[in-house]
Amino acid sequence: MENKLEKIVSLCKRRGFIFPGSEIYGGLSGTWDYGPLGAELVHNIKKLWWNHFVKQNEEMYGLASSVLMPEAAWRASGHLEGFADPMVECRKCKKKFRIDQLDGSKQNKCSECEGALGKPQSFNLMFKTNFGENVAYLRPEIAQGMFVNFKNVLDTMRPTLPFGIAQIGKAFRNEIAPRDFLFRAREFDLMEFEYFVKEAEWEKYFEHWRKEMWRWLELAGIDKKQISELEVSEEDRAHYSKRTIDFEFEYPFGRKELYGIAYRGDYDLARHQESSGADMRYIDPDSGEKFIPHVIEPTFGVGRTALAILLSAYHEDELGGEKRVLLKLSPKIAPVKIAVFPLVKNKPQLVAKASEVFTALRRSGAMAIAWDDIGNIGKRYRRQDEIGTPWCVTIDYQTLEDDTVTVRDRDTGEQSRHKIDELEKYFSIFL
């Protein structure tokens, strides 16, 4: 579909999913604000991920670590030396470019003003700040918060190997050239866990979590036909990784990384033990052996997940002789689950009955319900299709006679009648 990304960006702005950051001040490059529907979508993605990877695995422990960490932590992790991109700056307009994003035929010319480019230099991507004389950094990844709390989790929860530490949280990268909507931003959310294992068992658990990542793709409603695995070569892997597989998605701007799973060995825990003096060893309860566990790390970007979901869900078709746009979002993550309509809004009996149904469904607390009585019924359907609402419930004249309502399915447009007191049970099957 031509211009699919442009259509997604337009829909997100028009319908309250995603806005440019600080838009009234001209925007701030590389930042995005989630509107009412986008915030609900992202909340549902995080909730679904937490349930799948944390709540359903009794050996997984949750964490919420600080976004600020001292310079010593980043020196130990290797980020001060290794977390950088090669960059060039235009001598004329001062715009900065990542070398790997330059057109090969114009390596010496600025794409904006044709000015000459300066010499390549290494650009560290971390945001630096100060507390008096102390230096700290906004975290560029959320993994280190889990590693520095490894001993705390050991001491308080007494887990046995294998076990994981999981968290969802913000990360910050001073990207040289943020671009492609949510794909590359300066502030973003990550969903990640570190799974600690015995060294001899790392391959078994690497494969286990690789398969679980495929299960997650299906659960989230991401088109698996657009996904491919890339075995990352040694020269392209992160400094801490001994094996990495990237899950790549076919975005409109090319095949790019969506998720990753890495085998980090004992690199991080060993470095923090050496730097801090804290004992990061695990004591085997059976043999009494002390050793530093090895780590499997699956990583999921929330923004990239949302973008892949929107691209997978976006469809244009024809229904009832009319063209429409719809988002085929999974009911589990759709920002609005059900829209409730009175057939017409100038009939007090219909409005009152619709209000009763709306209130009853909202009272359940498990479903996000919307009220819509603006325009004719066809226009209301189209509005709800465009934001991905799976079902529309219409209260009509027959409702006043037998307490049944019309339930309309988003994807097919098919309608069926259901008793009001059975609606919650009916929808709960899908949620």
N, C-alpha and C positions, 0 to 999 in steps of 0.2 A: 504494500500500500504506500503510495507516494506521500511524502511529507508527514509520515505517521508521528514522528517526534513533535513536529510543530503543532499537529492537531492535539496531541496529548498535553503539551504545554498550555495551549489555548483553553482546552477544557478545564485543566487544573486551576487556571486563574479565574475563569468565568464562573465555575461552580463551587469555588471555595475549598479546593484541595491544597494548592500550593501557591504562595505568593513570593515575588522577589524580596529578598531581605532589605529592610529599611527603604522601601520603595518611595515614600513621600520625600525622601532626601536624595533621590536619584539612584538609590540602590547601592548595595555593597557587594562587590563582585565575590562570587564563591559562597554566598550565604543564601539560604532559603527559609521562609517561614511557612509552617503548615497551618492552613486555615481550619475552620470547624470540621469539614469532612476529612481533610488530610490528617489532622490530629487524631481523629477517631480511627482512620485506616491504620496509621502507624501504631497506635495503641493496640489495635487488634492483632497486628503482625507480631508485636513484641509478646503479647499475651499467649498467642498460639505457639510461638517459638519456646517460651519459658515452659509451657505445659508439655510440649513434645520432648524437649531435651533435659529439662530439670525435674519437673514434677513426676514424670513417668520413669525416672531413673533414681532409685533410692540412694545410690552412691554419689549423687551429684549435690553439691552444696552451693547455695547462692551467696553472692557478695555484691556490695555496692561501694567501690573504693573512690577515693578523692581524685578529681581531675588534675590537681596540683601535686607534683612530686619534686623532691630536691634534686639538685644537679648531680649529687653523688649517685643517685639511683640510675640516672640516664648514662652516666659514665660507666657504671658497672654493666649495664645492659648492652653497651656498644652503640647507643644511638647518637651520642655526641660526635663520634667519629664516622659512623656508617650510615646515618639516616639523612642522606643528602641526594640531591639530583644535580646533574651537570647543567649549567645555565650559561646563557650569553645575554648581554644587554646591548640594546641599540644605542650607539653613541649620540644619535641625534634626538630621538623622542624619549629615550630612557626606558622603553618598554622591554620587559624581560621575557625570554623564551627558553623552554626546555629544549635541549639539543635534540632529543629523540623525537620532538614534534615538528622540527623544521623540515620544510620541503627540501629534498636532497639537491634539487637544482638551484636552490637559493640559499645555500648555507652561509653566505657572506652578506646577505642583504636583508634588511628588515621588511617584513611583509606588510607593515603598516605605512611606513614613510619612505622606504627604499634606502634608508640610511645604512651606514656600515655597522656591522656587528662587532662587538669587542671580543676579547679572548675568553675562551671557556673558563668557568670557575665553578667550584663546588658550593652549592647552596643548601644549608641545613634547613629542613622543613619544620623544625619545632618552634613554637611560640615561646619566647623567653620573657620572664617577668622578675621583679625583685621584691623582697620583703626587707626593707632596710638595706643591710649589706649582704643579705642572703639571696642567692640566685635560685629560682625555681622555674619549672617549665610546665606548660599545659601539655598533658599527655598526648602523643601522636598515635598511640594505640592503647588499648585497655588491658593488655596482657600483664604488664609489669605490676599493676595493682594486685593481681592474683598471685604473682610470684612472691612479692614482698609480704603478702599475708599468708603464705603457705604454712609457716610455722604456727601462726595464730590459729589457723583452721585445724592443724594437727593437734594442738594442745587443748582446744575447746571441744572439738567434735569427735576426736579419737577415731578417725576413719581408718579402714584397712584398704590396701591396694587391691585392685585398681579403684580410684575414685577421681572425681572431677570437682573443679571450682568454676562456677559460671557467673557471668554478669552481663548486664546490658548497660551501656553508658556512652557518654559523649567522648569524642576524640577530636583533636585539632591539628591540622597540618597547613603550614603556610605555603600552599600550592603556588607555584610560579605562574601557572596558567590554568585556573579552574575553568571547566567547560563541560558541555554536553549535559546541561540541566542538572539533575541530582547525581550524575555519575561521578563527577570530580568536584568536591566542595572543600572549603576550608574548615567547616564545622560539620560534624556528622555523628550519627549513632552507630555503634557496633554491638552485635550480639556474639558472644564468644565464650568458649570454655577451654580450660586447660585440663586434660585428662592424664593423670599420673599413673604410670605403669612401671613394671619391672622391665629392664632393658631387653631381656630375652623375649618379651611378649609384645614389643612395640608394633611389629608387623600385623599381628592378629587384631589389635585394637585399631590400628590405622585403617584396616580394611572394614572393620565393623562400623566405624563412624563415617567412612566414605559412603557406605550403603545407606546409612541413616540420613545422610545429606540428600541423597536421591529421594528418599521417602518424604523429606521435608519439602522438596521442590513440588512434589505432587500435592501435598497437603496445603501449601500456600497458593496453589493455582498458577504456578509458573509453567509455561509451555516447555515440556521436557524435550520436544523436538528442536528447540532453539538452544539447547545446552550441549556442550561438548567438554570433555576432560582434556586438560593439557598437562602432561608431565613436565614440570619445570626443570630445565637443565641446571647443572651445578653452577655455571657461571651467572645464571639469572636468578638463582635463589637468594633469599635474604641471608644475612651473615650468620644467623642462628640456626638455619634450617639444614637438615641432612636429607630430607625428601619433602617435596611440595607438589601437590596437584591443585591446579586452578580449575574451577568450574566456570567456563566461559559462556556468556550469553550473546546471542546474535542481536545486538542493538542496531538501530537504524544507522549509527555511525561506525559500525564494524563489530567484529567479534572481540569482546573485552571481558576482563575478569569480573565475575559476579561474586563468587565465594572462593575460599581456599582452605585446604587442609594441609598442615605442616607437621613434620616430625622434628621437634626442637631439641631432641636429645636431653642432656642434663645441663645444657649451656647456661640457661638463665639462673637456675637455682645455684649452680656452682659459682657463677660470677657474683651473685648477691651474697653468698656465704663468704667468699674471699674478700669482698669489699666491706661488708658490714660486720663480719665476725660472728653473725648469728649462725647457729647450727641448723642447716637445712636438711639434715639426714633423716631418713625414715627408719624406724626400728621394726624389723620383721617380728610379729608377735610369736611366730613358731620357732624360728631359728635364732632370734636375737641379733641377726646381722644388721649392721647399720650401713645405709647407702643412700645416695641421692637418686630419687626416681627420675625416669625419663618421661617426656611429655608429648602427647598428641594434641594438636590445636586446630579445631575447626573454627573458621571465622566467617561471619555473616554481616555485611553492611546493610543497615536498615534502609538508607536512601536508595541504594542500588536494588535492594529487594523490592521496594515500593515501585521503582521505575520498571523493573522487569515484570512485576505483577500488572501494572497498568498497561504496558505494551502487550502482554499476553491476553489481557481481558478486553482490549479495545476492539470493537467490531462495528462495521457499518453494514446494514442489510435493509431489506424491505419487508414490511409487515402490514397487511391489510391495504396494500397498494400505496403505502407511504414509506419514504426512506426514513431511517432512524439511525442514531448512534447509540450504542449500548456498551456498558462495561460488564462483562461476564465474570464478575468477582465471586469468589467463593463466599457462600453465606457466612462462613466463620470469620471472614475479615472485612466484609462489606461494611462501610461506615453506617449505613442505614439498612436495617434488616427488613422492615415492613413499613409501608406507607398506608395510612388509613384515610379514606375519602368518604364524605357524604356524596351521594350521586349528584345532588345539586345543593347549593348552600343557601337557597332562599326558602327551604322547607324546614321549619323549626324541628319537626319530629325527626327528620333524617339527621339533622345536625346533632340533636340531642342524643340519638342512638349511636351515631358515629363517635361522639365524645365519650360515651360509656365504653365502647369497644377500645378506643384509643387508651383510655385510662386503665382499663383492665389489663391490657397487654403491657403497658409501661410498668404497672405495679409488679410484674413478674421480676423485673430488674435484670433479666438475662438478655434482653433484646433492645436494640436502639430503634425507636419507633418515631416516624415522622407524620405530621398532619399536613394535608394539602387539600385546599378547597378552592384554589384559584384557577379560573379558566374551565374549559370543558374537559371531560374525562380523558379524551384522547391526548390533550396537551399535558395533562398530569402524568399519564403513563409515560410519555416521551421524556419528561423531566426526570422521572425516577429511573427510567432505563439508562439515561446518560450518566447518572451517578452510581449505577450498579446496584440499586435496590432489588433484591431477589423477588419480593412479593408485594403486590398491592391488594389491599382489602377494601372493597367498596360496599357501603351500606346503602341499599336501595329499597324500593317499596315492598319487595317480597320479604325483606328483613323484618319489617314491621308486623308481618303476618306470621312468620314461622321461626324467627330468630336465626336465620341462616344468612350468610354473607357470600359475596363473590370474591374468590381468591384468584388473582391473575399471576401467572408465572412470567417472569422477566424474559427468559431466553426464548420460550416458544410462543408466548402470547396467549396460551391456552388458559381457559377459565373453568373453575369448578366451584361448587357450593359446599359450604361447611357450616356446622353449627357453631355459634359463637362460643359456647362453653367448651368446645373441643379445639379451639384455635391454638392455644398455648401448647397443648400436647402435640398437635400436628407440626408446628414449626420447630419444636424442640428436637424432633427427629433429625433435622438437617443442621442444627446448631451445636 
